[in-house]
Amino acid sequence: MDKVDCVVVGAGPAGSACAIALARKGIKTVLVERGGNAGDKNVASFVLFGDVLGGIIPGYQKEAPLERAAGDNSFMCLREKDFIEFRARLGSYFENPSIFTAYRSRFDRWFSEKAEEAGAELVRGQLVTGLLKENGRVVGIRVGEDELLADVVVGADGIHSVVSREAGLYVDDTSRYMIGVKEVLELPPEVIEERFLLGPGEGCVRDGWGYPVSDVGGLFTIYTNMDAVSVCLFAPVDAVKEARVNLRERFEDLKAHPYLHALVRDSKLREYEAHILADGGRMKVDRLYDDGVLLCGEAGGFNSGMWIGVPSGMLSGLKAAEAVLRAKRTGRYDAAALSCYRDILFETGLPRMLYNAKRYSDFIVNSARKHMEGFTDNLFGLLEDSIMQEVAFQDPEPFPAIETAYAGLVADYVPAWLARPLRALVGVLGRLESWWTKRRIRRTV
């Protein structure tokens, strides 16, 4: 039976990054991919933050299969016929771009080939069905009837990780699962640039909440590829199930919204995908390793929110490789030796990302489902009231911004024990705000 130093399962961004780092250090590495090519099982487009990739492959911008530089970003809130948008366009992001849109199918294939160029053996079209164990320690993988021994196995095989399940490390928390519906809609490049107010080759990302999934705490994102627009709608799996929501119908409602319809009208459907993803906070760093095995990428929970998964996955793959290299120097691959992975991770910002991802996920699970719809209505109501009061010129009193914002956006979510004193404080601040504004008006006008 053949034996290698390391088997990496899954040739996504995390697995390929790990294999590249190991192969460059002379570690005999086999990278196993279940698809005919890396990326074949993932048709989605995505947003790439390139700082980590730049450390692995300097000058990647010249050869990676990228779509557009995404230096134009917006966050918005939708109501059935209305929208509020906050937009930021950073010229430096276009001059020295490090954020891009790309397609996983093309990118993953290119990146896995970089692992092959580095010296890793890339095995395509092979599904890992189990782990080999000896005295409770992982010693290799099983692919159908075939077996391959290894000093250590790195699981980078996604949310439904066979490696993590077989190793007893898998954490199944459906409350932190999101279901995403995505379409890639074809449009000519010049039409995309005209509608999104972009220059040639420039791209943008639009994120938001509200209609048509405010009742289930859902979110959406829109971003531009070279000749297509990706539209994605996400919602917590449990909320969708409890409310018996047809997410496909909600997706059509999103596309019919006046804001989005103006951007994607007359487009042609290129791809459709539905996908389950973990929303962050599912795993803990103490559950990312055991005797003879490590987890990285989405298998290890290194993702956050809707699309921030590729750079964190890559970095976790690099750090998993570093842990393997340290273990090899000691000649031991038990849990105690591989526990250095935890310390290595804490030398990066990944634990902070996991913490923030958990807080974000807690908000989605505990608050957004209950309050997002009311918050959205209050936000639009506040905007309408402030505009009408300010342009009518009938009220001599300054617009009570503090009190109005508190009443419309905060009051419904304050704990009962805090509501009364906080309301009193807001009243005092509101009167102080009014007095100060009127004083400045008299002195200035």
N, C-alpha and C positions, 0 to 999 in steps of 0.2 A: 504494500500500500504506500502510495506517494506521501511525502511529508514536506511542508514548507514552513517558513518562519511565521507567516501571518496570512490569514484569509480575511479579506474584506468582502462582506456580503452587501451588495447594492452599489451600483455605479452612478448614483446621483451625485450632486455637488459635494456632500459630506464624504461619501465613500471614495470618490475619485481624488479629492484633496488628501485624504489619508493615504491612499495608495501612492500618490505622487511623492509625498513626504518620505514614506518608508523606502520606496524604490530608489530615491536619490541617495539614501544612506546605505545602499547595498543590501537591504533586507529583502529576502526572497518572498515576494508578495504575489498573491493571486487575488484578482478582483473579479468577483462573480456577479453577473448581471442576468436577470431572468428574461429580459427582452432580447429580441434579435439584435438590437443596438440599444445602448443607453438612451433613455428618453422615449423609447417606443411606447412605454406604458403611461406617458405623461404628455398629453397633447397641449397642455396649457401654455399660455404666455405668462411672463412674470416681470417684476421690477428687480433689477440687479443693482445692488450697492457694491461698487467694485473695489473698495479699499482692500479687502481681504484677498480678492483675486489678484490684485496688483502685486501683493507680496509673494504670491505663488508663481505668477507668470507676468513679469514686468513687460509693459507694452502690449498687454492683452487687447487693447482697443484696436490694434491694427490687424488682428487675426481672428478674434472671437466673433461668432455669428450674432452680432448685436443689431438691434433695430434702430431706435432713436435715443438720443441723449435727453434725459428727463429732468430739465432744470426749471420747469414750470409746474407748480403744485398748488392745488386748491383743496379746501375742506368746505363742505356744504351741508346744508340741512334742507330737506324737501318736505313740502306739504303737497296735497293732491294736485294743486295747480300753481303752487308758489315755490320759490327757492330763495335761500340766502347763501351767498358764496363768499368765502374769504380766500383771496388768491395771492400767491407770492411767486414772483418770477425773479430768479437770481442769475444775472448775466455771467457771473463767474462759473456757474455750473455748466454753462454752454462753452465757455472759453477753455476750461480744463475739466471736461466731463468725467464724472465718476459714478453717475447714476444713469442706467440705461434700461430700456425695455428689451425683451428678448423672448424667444420661444424655447421652452424646456427641451423639446425634442431635438432641436438643433444644438442648443448649448450643451446639454448633457452628453451628446455623442462626441462633440468636439473635446470636451473636458476629459472624458474617459480615454480618448485617444491620446491626450497629453500624459495620462498615467501610463499608457502603453509605451509611449516614447521615452518616459523616464525609466522604464525597465520592469514595470509590473506586467504580469501575465493577465490579460483580459479575456475572461471566459464568458462568451455571450450565449443567450438562449438556454440558460440552465437555472432551474428553480430549486433553491435550497429548501429541502423538506424537513430537515431536522438537524440536531447537533449530535456529535459523538461525545460520549462522556466516559470517564474512567475514574472510579472512586469519587464521583460527584463533581469532578473537574471537567470542563469543556476541553476536548482535545482535537476537535475537527468538525467537519460538516458532512451531511449526507445529502446527496443529490440523486433522488430516485434510488436506484440500486447501487450507485457509485458512492465511494467514500474518499475523503481527502483529510489527512491529518495535518495539524498545525499547532505550533506552540501557543498561538493566541488567535482568537476569532474576534473581529470587529464587526458589530452589527450596525449597518447603515441602510437598513432595508425598510425605512418608512414607518408610517403610523401603525400598520398591521404587521409589525416586525415578527418574523418567525424566530429570529435569534433571541430577542428579548423574551418571547413567550417560552421557548424551550429552555432558556437559562433561568427562568423563574423571576425575571426582573420586570416583567410587563405590568404596567399600572393601567387599569381600564376604568376611566372616569368619564362616563358618557355626558355628564353635565358640562364637561369642558370640550365637547365635540361640536364643531360647526359643520353644517352642510353648505356647500357652495355650488351655485349654478353659474356657468360662464358661457358666453358666446364670443366668438371672434368674427367680427363683421367687416367685410371687405369694402374699402373705399379707395379711390385714387389718391396718391400722396398729396397732390395739390389741393384736393377737396378737404382732406384732413387738416392741412396747414391753414386753409382759409377759415374753416369752421372753428378750429381751436385757437386761432390767432397765433400761429407759430411760423417761424422761418423755415427754410428748406432744411430738412434733416432734424429739426428740433422736435422734442416730444414733451408730453405732459402727463401728470397723474392727478386724477380727481377722486377724492375720498369723501364719503358722507354717510349720513344716517337719516332716519325719518321715513317718509313714504317710500315704498309701500310695505315696509316691514317694521314700522315703529311698534306695533302691537306685540311683536315677538323678539324685540331687542336686536333686530338685524342691521346690517351695514352693507354698503356697496362701494365698489371702486371702478373707475374707468381710466384706461390709459391707452396711449397711442403707439401702435407699431408703424412700420414704414408704410404699409399699404392696407392697414386694417386697424380697427378699434376693438379693444377687449373690454367687455362689460361683465362685471362679476357681482353677484348678489349672495350674501352670506347670512345665515341665521343659526342660532343654537338648535341642535338636533332635538333636544327635549322639548323646547318651546314649540317648535314646528309640529312635533308629534302631539303634544297636549292640545294645541289650538286647532289641530287638523288642517293645517295650512298647506295649500298646494303651491309650493315654491316656484314651480314652473309658471303658473298663472301670475304670481306676483312679479316674476321676472318680466312678463309681457307688460304688466302695468308700469313697471319702471321704464321700459323702453318707450312707452306711450306718453310718459310725462313730458310736458312742453319743453323742459330743459334738455332732456336727453333726445327727444324726437328730433329737435333741430340739429343735433350733432350727428345722428346716425341714419337719418331718413335716406331712403333709396339705396341702402347698403345691401350686400349679399352675404348670407350666412356661409362662413367657411368651416367653422368647427363649433361643436356644442359639447360641453362636459359637465358632469355632476361629480362632486368629489367631497369626501369626508376629510376634515383636517382637525388636528388638535389645536385648541385655542391658547395653549401655553399654560404653564403651571402644573402640568400633569406629573412630571417626574421630579425626583430630587437627586442631587449629585451623589448621594450615598448609594443610590440604586442604579448607577450607570456602569458598574463593574462587579465582577465576581471571579472565581477561579477560572482563568483561561479565557475570559470574555470581557469586552468593552462595548458600550453603546455610544453612538454619535448621531448627529443629524436629527431628523424627525423621530427616529427610533428612540433617541434619548430625550425627546421633548424640546429640542433646541429650535423652537419657532415661537413667534409671537404675532398675535393678531391675524390680519388677513393675508399679508404677503411678505412679511419680514421673516424669511426662513432660510433663504439661500446663503447670505453671508455668514449668519450664525452657524448654519450647518457646516459650511466650509471650515470655519475656525474651529469648531468642535472636532472635525475630522483631523485637522492639523494637530490639535492637542492630544487626541487619542493616539496619533502616531508618535508623538513625543513620549507619551506614557509607555508605549510598546518599546521604544528605544531604551528608555531607562530600565525597564524590566529586563531587556535582553542583556544589558551590561551586568546585571546581577545574576542572570541565568535562572531566574524564578519568574513564574507567571501566575502565581496564586493571587487571591484577593488582596493579601497584604502588600505584595509587590506592586500590583496594579492600582492600589489606592492612591498612588502618586498622581493619578489622573485627577482626583479631586483637588489636590493642591495646585496642580498645573492650571486647572480651570479657574481657580480663584486668583491667579495672576493676570487674568483677562477680565473683560467686562461681561462675560457670559453669565455668571451668577446674578449680576445685577439685571441682565436682560430677563433671566428666568423669574426673578422676583417681581419685576415690573409686569411681566406676562401674567403671572399669577394674580397680581392685583387687578389688572385689566380684566382677566377672566372672571375674577370674583365679582367685579362690577357688572359684567354682562349677566352672570348667573343670578346675582342677588338684587340688583337694582334696575338695570336697563330694561329687563322684560316688564317690570312693574310700572316704571315711571317714564320711559322714553316717549310714549305717545302723548302724555300730558305735558311733558317738558317741551316737546316740539310745538304743541298748540300754544303754550304760554309764550314761547320765544317769538312766534309770529305775531301773537296778540300784542306783546310788548312793543314790537317794531311798528305795528300799525298804529297803536295808540300814540307813541312818541312822535311819529311823523305827522299825524293829523293834528295833534296839539300844537306842535311847533310851527306848522305852516298856516294854521287858522288865525294866529295872532290875537285870540280873544281873551286868553287868560294871562293876567299880569304876573302870576306866580311862575317862577322858573320850573321847568319840567323836573319832577321829583325822581331823578334817576335812581338813587339808592333805594328808596322805598318801593318804587315800581319794580325794579329788578328783583328785590327780595320777595315781594308778593308774587311775582309772576314766575320766577325761576328757582327760588330756594325754599319758600315757606312750606310747601307740601312735603318736603323731604327732611325737615328738621325733626329730631326726636321730640316727643311730647314734653319731656322734662326741661328741654332747652328752649322750647318755642316762645314762652312768655318773656323771659329775660332778653332773648335775642330780638324779639319784636320791639321791646322797649328801647334797646340799644339802637336799632335801626331807625326808630322814630326820632331819637335824639340826633343821630347823625344826619337824618333827613332835614330836620329843622336847621341844623348848623349849615348844611349844604345850601339850603334856600337863603339863609341870612347872608352867607358869604357871597353867593352869586349876585343877589340884589345889590349888595354893597359895591361889588366890582362894576355892576351895570351903571350905578349912579355916578361912580367916579370916572368911568370911561366914556360914557355916551354924552 
